[in-house]
């Protein structure tokens, strides 16, 4: 599958696109974690791990 993206030329629009893509990715990660048959503690441990890696 090929996807063609026409990036915005204005800086403000580029920032908005970046924020929307980040939100979409975060929603997908959250949905994936919620669908797993893991315990609540395992899910929270994974979320903590993700946040710790991101903050470095």
N, C-alpha and C positions, 0 to 999 in steps of 0.2 A: 504494500500500500504506500502510495506517495501522498504527501501532504504539502501543499504550497501555502506558505504564509507570507503575506505582504505586511512587513513590519511598519508601524507608524513612523513618520519622520520627525514629529515633534517630540521633544524630550518628555513632556508631561504625559503624552499618550503612551510613550514607551514604558514609563513607570507604571501607568495604569495596567497595561498589558502584562507586565511582570508581576504585579500584585494579583491579577486575576489568575494567571498561570500557577502561582504559588498557592493560592486558595484552592484551586482545582486539585493540585497535587496533595495538599493536606487533607482534603475531603476524601480522596481515594485511599490514602493511608489509614485514615480513621475508619472508613467503611471496611477495609480489609481486616483491620484488627478486630473490629466488632464481630465480624463473621466467623472468626476462628473459634474452634471448640476449646479454647484455653480457659483456665481459671481467671477470675478477676485479677488476682495477684500477678499472674504471668503477663496479662495484658498491661497492667500498670508498670511492671518491671520493664517491658519493652518500650513503653512510652517514655519512661525515665531515661532509658538508654538512648533513645532517639534525641531527647532534649539535651542530654549531656554531650552527645557527639556534635549536635548543632551549635552548642554554645562555645565549643573550643575553637 
